[in-house]
Amino acid sequence: MIRIEAVWLAVQPLDMRAGTEAALARVVNVFGQARPHHAYLFANRRANRMKVLVHDGIGVWLAARRLNSGKFVWPKEGAATTALSQAQFDALVLGLPWQRVGEAGVIRVL
């Protein structure tokens, strides 16, 4: 099992033809560095495909996910890169509105 301590979402689209080296270069460009045990998520322009790059402390893993219908809920370009919780990540990969999961979806009485 690959240990993942943090999940980061990149807003700018990634060409899904990109391989491991190109995805790693994008991670370094967007996040400044690829940290061990961190996962970095990228979507294509249509947001129906996603790539995940994970640095496991020894090397890097690159995985892809494609939705047969619909698209991933992805922030608009210009938004800041975002750290996701496990629950938000789980919702994202299913194509659900992950922004509503966790503290972001809490309603408090004022």
C-alpha positions in Angstrom: 0.0 0.0 0.0 1.2 3.5 -0.9 1.2 5.9 2.1 -0.4 9.3 1.3 -0.3 12.0 3.9 -1.6 14.9 1.8 -3.5 15.3 -1.4 -3.1 18.4 -3.5 -5.3 19.6 -6.3 -3.8 21.6 -9.3 -6.3 23.9 -11.0 -4.6 24.3 -14.4 -5.3 21.5 -16.8 -2.8 18.8 -17.8 -2.5 17.2 -21.2 -3.4 13.6 -20.5 -0.8 12.4 -23.0 1.8 13.6 -20.4 3.9 10.8 -18.9 5.6 10.5 -15.5 8.4 12.9 -16.3 6.1 15.6 -17.7 3.6 15.2 -14.8 6.5 15.4 -12.3 7.8 18.6 -14.0 4.3 20.1 -13.7 4.2 19.2 -10.0 7.5 20.9 -9.4 6.4 23.9 -11.5 3.0 24.3 -9.7 3.8 23.2 -6.2 7.5 24.1 -6.0 8.6 20.5 -5.1 7.3 16.9 -5.0 7.1 15.9 -1.4 7.4 12.3 -0.2 4.0 10.7 0.6 2.0 13.5 -1.1 -0.4 13.0 -4.1 -0.9 15.6 -6.8 -4.1 15.7 -8.8 -4.5 17.1 -12.4 -7.5 17.0 -14.7 -7.7 17.6 -18.5 -9.4 20.7 -19.9 -12.8 18.9 -20.2 -12.4 17.6 -16.6 -13.5 14.0 -17.6 -10.0 12.6 -17.0 -7.7 12.9 -14.0 -4.1 11.9 -13.3 -2.6 11.4 -9.9 1.1 11.6 -9.3 2.3 10.2 -6.0 5.8 10.4 -4.6 6.3 7.4 -2.3 9.7 8.5 -0.9 11.6 6.3 -3.3 10.1 7.0 -6.7 6.9 8.3 -8.3 3.6 6.6 -9.3 1.3 7.9 -12.0 -2.3 6.8 -12.2 -5.2 7.9 -14.4 -8.9 7.9 -14.0 -11.6 8.5 -16.6 -15.3 9.0 -16.2 -17.5 7.3 -18.8 -20.1 10.1 -18.4 -20.1 13.4 -16.6 -17.1 15.2 -15.4 -15.0 15.8 -12.3 -16.0 18.8 -10.2 -12.9 20.9 -10.7 -12.2 24.5 -9.7 -11.9 27.2 -12.3 -8.5 28.3 -13.6 -7.2 31.2 -11.5 -8.2 29.6 -8.2 -5.4 28.6 -5.8 -4.1 25.1 -5.5 -6.0 23.3 -2.8 -5.2 20.6 -0.2 -8.0 17.9 0.0 -9.1 15.8 3.0 -9.5 12.0 2.5 -13.3 12.5 2.4 -13.0 15.2 -0.3 -10.7 13.1 -2.4 -13.1 10.1 -2.2 -15.9 12.4 -3.4 -13.8 13.9 -6.1 -12.8 10.6 -7.7 -16.5 9.6 -7.9 -17.4 12.9 -9.6 -19.3 14.3 -6.6 -19.1 17.9 -5.4 -16.2 17.5 -3.1 -16.3 21.2 -2.0 -19.4 20.4 0.1 -17.7 17.6 2.1 -16.2 18.2 5.5 -16.0 21.6 7.1 -16.8 23.4 3.9 -20.3 21.9 4.0 -21.0 22.7 7.7 -23.9 25.1 8.4 -23.7 26.9 11.7 -26.4 28.9 13.5 -25.1 32.5 14.1 
